Amino acid sequence: MRRVVVTGMGLVTPLGLGVEHVWRKLLAGESGITAIRTFDVSDLPAKIAGSVPRGIAQPGLLDPDEYLPAKDQRRVSDFILYALAAAREAVAAAGWTPSDPHERERTGVIIGSGIGGLPSIEENSVKLHEKGPRRISPFFIPSCLVNEAAGVVSIQYGFQGPNHAVATACATGAHAIGDAARMIQLDDADVMIAGGTEAAISRLAIAGFAIMRALSTGFNDAPAQASRPWDRDRDGFVLGEGAGIVVLEELEHAQRRGATIHGELLGYGLSGDAHHMTSPPPNSHGALRAMRAALQRAKLAPSDVDYVNAHATSTEVGDPVEIHAVKGLFGEAARELSMSSTKSATGHLLGAAGAVEAIFSLLALRDQVAPATLNLEHPSEDWGLDLVPRAARPRRIRHALSNSFGFGGTNAALVFGGAPGASR
């Protein structure tokens, strides 16, 4: 089986734009969660979100004009814009902009989204009701389609290999990376641009998640404290937005061209709960099976993993299930690993979460540091695991596992190792 490595990474998150900028803020314990100011929240129970910060000519801030002309910005939803921004960073970092037709045909794109252009759907629905059908933009439909993120990125670079999209709710980003890796392993491509993107923060989304009692509503006056996985005072997740994109490449292809290798994707596991539309099964067996499958594919024992980037979103029901799954799979080895939830800093990026957190896992491997679980001040019980409370901590990391679980009972797990030949 062909080996798959990571040669480029790109991030757009509530902590800002750019891999190194975001990583510094994450390790410093900063939060990207703020009050919502882009629409009226006076009648909504949740008034905070993890929004991508914008600005002009300032490091770490997104300037849409850098990626698209003004007329084209009106033709795409923000989830496409975020994918373009993250892909540009990843592709530039990988140094992969082939002009040879064969190389372009051997380069594909898989970028998914959990919801796609929801804010545009909301906006145009209101416009249709208030002003009639003639006021709807002819670009409305394509701007909302989940697969258009991959489509627009492929158009931007002329990549003509497999072009695909994933929509598996909050597991989307991880599934996109895992599926892209398999295309390389099966020789459908040599290089894949892969990840997830989301821009769903809107009145409709906040209202919809809030009526499910899924969102945090008790920290509207203290946004940075709202996302608190495993803490006794957690009361729901915080909606976030952004994108994470990686460049995956066949190992020998990357070595021949002298590419910088950031790590190797060793294992990918996926499973279905077959239990409930939104709630995980109490026995945590679906999550456990996804992790076990990833480790088996990687040919690793649980004791070989030193860090887990958890899916944990800060919900009452979901957080304990993942703990039980990890302890059930790792057994005695669970005492030796560190597990943290970086959603405590970014909020929950839905379809982008798995890809963003995969990048955080690669950076943890690179720098040999476990990022923190912010706001874990009073664990709701003695979890029996190192959950890296409140502050990042250096530690030896040989392999990292990243978990993503989504509505509908869909689960994904990715296992990463360091660059081939690197010692840990």
Secondary structure, 3 states (H helix, E strand, C coil): CCCEEEEEEEEEECCEECHHHHHHHHHCCCCCCEECCCCCCCCCCCCEEECCCECCCCCCCECHHHCCCHHHHCCCCHHHHHHHHHHHHHHHHHCCCCCCHHHHHCEEEEEECCCCCHHHHHHHHHHHHHHCHHHCCCCHHHHHCCCHHHHHHHHHHCCCCCEECCCCHHHHHHHHHHHHHHHHHCCCCCEEEEEEEECCCCHHHHHHHHHCCCECCCCCCCHHHCCCCCECCCCCECEECEEEEEEEEEHHHHHHCCCCCCEEEEEEEEEECCCCCCCCCCCCHHHHHHHHHHHHHHCCCHHHCCEEECCCCCCCCHHHHHHHHHHHHHHHHHHHCEEECCHHHHCECHHHHHHHHHHHHHHHHHHCEECCECCCCCECCCCCCECCECCCEECCCCEEEEEEEECCCEEEEEEEECCCCCCC
